[in-house]
């Protein structure tokens, strides 16, 4: 019996030792296609230098919705998705600025304070439908323009990023 158990014991010990050498990820690894990558000052990562999210991971975060007017749509539109601050919290981001980049290489800087002062949504649905890439998707950072008069300005319109692909926290 000892001869039969010895190889199993060695395998278990080797697996445990190997596992100790691997990094421990606080964020689950994505199972689907990565649609958002976070770089920079992060306390939690699920890849060596980044935190990556697939749609399922974003949908597991608390979901929020609001309807607002914007310069890009003729009528007020309902946006649904996690709050930007919840995504940043999942990666334990710390810094002062978030640099957002779209698939079309549009880049903008968003003060981290905006994410805590306003309910910025990283929308994956517009009017209860997934956002296709051809119409600003799959992700769109949206401010609640109608909720605060101060947000109805070029300064904040320029901070909204459609076709969002990455965030860099500095």
C-alpha angles and dihedrals in degrees: 000000000000090000091055095049097044096074090047092050091049091050092051092048092048092049092050092049091048091048090053089059094053120085116258109235118211092192116061114248114253117261095193136042113314109243102168130039125190121202135177131034101019128151094196128044135171095196127043098273104002147052112230130191133197121200093265091056091051091047091053090063117086108283124224134185138195135166118228144158119246138178089251101059131052094220133035109277132208114234123195131186143092121309114260088235091057092053090048090047091052088059092038089236117189127184143082104264138039115206108206123199130191130210087257089057093251107154132193139166120236118192107236087230089069090063091057099036095050133030096249109187125209090212122208093168131052116192089351094304128107111258111243118215091246090062102043101291171172086033130011126183104220132185120209093247096173094051095061124033090207090064093061094089139098090255092066097033088059090053092059109095124194122197087029113193106162147016125201116197117209 
